[in-house]
Amino acid sequence: MIALVVLETVFVVGFTTFLALRFAAESADFPATAVAFLICAALVGLWLVLTVIGLLRARGWTRGSVLTYHFLQLAIGVGSVQGFVPRPDIASWIIIPSVLGIVFILTPTLTEYLSERD
């Protein structure tokens, strides 16, 4: 489970870095939208980095953080299936890790690991 969240974190941070470099190299058609999107991506990256640190330290709050992130990601995946231009190929890359993350975080082993207090 922790490996799944670490992989997602690496992907989001890498994507944010790619966006920042791309926005720096080229001018965007809608600069305000580009900056807002970059800020949102950076905040999600920070959220996931802090969640991974919490998971490695076995903090109880990380269970809620992982569930929240994966439910939001699941909503994005379902939205990409039902949008104006449906993309089930992209949706599968979003929905599968979301469902796996939700299932893994609710397993008894991980629940016990996160419920241990200092």
N, C-alpha and C positions, 0 to 999 in steps of 0.2 A: 504494500500500500504506500509506504513512504517513497518507494522508488517511483511510483506513478505520479505522485505529487511533485517529486523532484524533477522528473521529466517534463511535466507541464510547466513548472517554474522556469526551467532552462529554455523551453520553447517560448514562453511569454517574454522573458527578459531578452532573448535573442531577437524576437520579432520587434520588440520596442526599440532595440538598438538599430535594427535594420530600418525601421521607420524614421528614426531620428537622422540617420545618415542620409536616407533618401530625401527627406524634407530639407536637409541642409544643402544637398547637391542640386536639387531642382526646385523650382518655385511651384507651389501648389495652385490649383485652379481656385480653390476656396481656402485661403490661409487660416481663417478663424476656425473652420471645421477641422483642418489638419492639426492645428495646435491643440484643439480640444480632444481629438482622437488620440494624439500622442500623450497628453496628460492622463487620460483615462487608462491607456495601456501601461503607462509608468506606475500609476496607482495600483493596478491589478498585479503588476510585477512585484511591487513592494509588499502587497498583501500576501502573495504566495511565498515570497522569501521569508517573511515573518512567520508564516504558517509552517514552513519546513523547519525553521529553527525551533519552533514550539513542538513540532512532532518529534524531532530528535531529542528534545529535553523531556518528552512525555508529559506535556502540559495538557490538562483536561479541556481547556478552551479550544484547542485545535480541532476537536471533533466537530463542534459547531461551525468553525471556520471552513473546514473541508466540506461539510454538508452544504453550507450556504453557497460556496463557490461552485460545487458540482450541480446543484439545483439551478443556479443561474446559467451555467454552461449548458445544461439540458434544455432550458427554455430557449436559448439561442439556437441549439441544434434543431429543435422542433420548429422554430420559426423559419429556419433556412429550408425546411421541407415544404412549408406552407406559404412561402413568400410569393411576390410577384413573379420572380424567376426561381422556381424550385430547383434546388441543388441537392438531391439525395446523396450524391457522392461526397460532397463536403459535409453534409449533415451526419453521415455515418462516422466520419473522423471526429466529430464533436460529441455525438450521442454515446458512442461506445465507451470512451474514457469516462464520461459522466456517470453512466450506469455502473461501470466497474468501481469507480471511486465511491459511489453511494453504497454499493454492496460491501466493499472492503471495509469501509469505516464503521459499518454496523456489525461486523463479525465479532463473535464473543472474544476472540483472542486480542484483537485490537482494542475492544472496549475495556478489557481488563488492563491492558498496557497503559491506556490513557487514564484509567480511573485510579491508578496508584498515586498517592499523594506523597509529597516530600516530607 
